Amino acid sequence: MESGVSGFAFYPFQVSEKYPAQFIKADITYSSLSAKLKFNFKLSENPEYVALVQRLQEYFDKIKGSATTNNWHVSRKVKPHQTSEDSFKNLVQESVAAIEAGQIEKVVLSRVRATDLVAGFDLMDTYLRLQEVYSNAFVSLISIPETGTWMGASPEILVQVSKERIFKTVALAGTQALTADCNPAKASWQQKEIEEQSLVKRYILNCFKRIHLRDYTETGPRTVVAGNLMHLRTDFSVDMKKEEFPKLGTQLLELLHPTSAVCGMPKETATQFILEKEGYDRAYFSGFLGPVHIDGESNIYVNLRCSQILEQVALTYAGAGITAESEPEKEWLETRMKMDTIRQVFRNEAS
Ligand SMILES: C=C(O[C@H]1C=CC=C(C(=O)O)[C@@H]1O)C(=O)O
């Protein structure tokens, strides 16, 4: 993040040959607010660029307001997979037993669900609808050869470094449905959710401790709305101008990922547990993504509430934090609600 190179980071849960870390260099950026292209190289350096730029601007002018294209990249590495209800619930039970036996403190278990794309499915149209429905989320659509196409509406910032050099991260956990008659400001939370979120907070504070970061601001926890759901969130910020941490963004990105909101505690044991037991590859789900050094700031989000789009099927992913108090049925329903964040937009209806 300190190299000054502008681009878009797309990082998996675990880096491997199959799922490499990706960085799309921002040679050209397009802002829908200004409807303008921005070039991160000197146009006069190469006459070919001048012609290319002219063609691109003409292309953007032409397609503006008529977003229809279904040419997306499909990863050949994935086999469509679906976690069965029984296997997920059994794994919740096994995790609770491992927690009670003191092998782990918390683990985030996830599952995958396959949905057939409806006839006439339009990728760009779906993406624009997702943007409309989740105005408070980080709505993304990424399409990379070999890696495939991912779409999501993440509620969780992992690392933000603003123009003013303010660093931010959050401890987000605990989930309940946002119903029509409920007021988020008056939401009450069970002991289970309070503890689950405080474990994420403790995990972040441990990362701060490891680099001897003492001067930070902590706000919360408070109830926040994320689409059809509510969570508990504590906000942390650091003024990087005051602190002796010029590389804080990168340092904490390395330490935080994967946080206890998507993996567990202790981190290494929880990671092994997930890799051995979940029964499928998370790939880029619960990794991180976002713009780096665009207009002087970086905003990296956790890749949650997302789907991988294949030729005729979308694979939707969701996880739930398991603690000693977890009940299989409740965790199953919680992952279903999380999946609905994006699935309802695919089908353009609530499920
Ligand atoms: C792992 C996910 O959510 C995390 C973020 C907020 C609340 C969570 C929870 O209540 O379990 C999860 O830690 C997901 O959406 O797949």
PDBQT file of the ligand as one rigid body, heavy atoms in Angstrom, charges set to zero:
ROOT
HETATM    1  C1  LIG A 401     -18.655 -14.378   7.925  1.00  0.00    +0.000 C 
HETATM    2  C2  LIG A 401     -19.612 -13.523   7.626  1.00  0.00    +0.000 C 
HETATM    3  O1  LIG A 401     -19.949 -12.440   8.434  1.00  0.00    +0.000 OA
HETATM    4  C3  LIG A 401     -19.104 -12.020   9.486  1.00  0.00    +0.000 C 
HETATM    5  C4  LIG A 401     -19.359 -10.571   9.657  1.00  0.00    +0.000 C 
HETATM    6  C5  LIG A 401     -20.390 -10.119  10.444  1.00  0.00    +0.000 C 
HETATM    7  C6  LIG A 401     -21.070 -11.016  11.282  1.00  0.00    +0.000 C 
HETATM    8  C7  LIG A 401     -20.658 -12.302  11.423  1.00  0.00    +0.000 C 
HETATM    9  C8  LIG A 401     -21.371 -13.239  12.347  1.00  0.00    +0.000 C 
HETATM   10  O2  LIG A 401     -22.334 -12.836  13.010  1.00  0.00    +0.000 OA
HETATM   11  O3  LIG A 401     -21.028 -14.428  12.394  1.00  0.00    +0.000 OA
HETATM   12  C9  LIG A 401     -19.441 -12.817  10.743  1.00  0.00    +0.000 C 
HETATM   13  O4  LIG A 401     -18.386 -12.777  11.651  1.00  0.00    +0.000 OA
HETATM   14  C10 LIG A 401     -20.401 -13.636   6.388  1.00  0.00    +0.000 C 
HETATM   15  O5  LIG A 401     -21.196 -12.745   6.083  1.00  0.00    +0.000 OA
HETATM   16  O6  LIG A 401     -20.205 -14.642   5.675  1.00  0.00    +0.000 OA
ENDROOT
TORSDOF 0
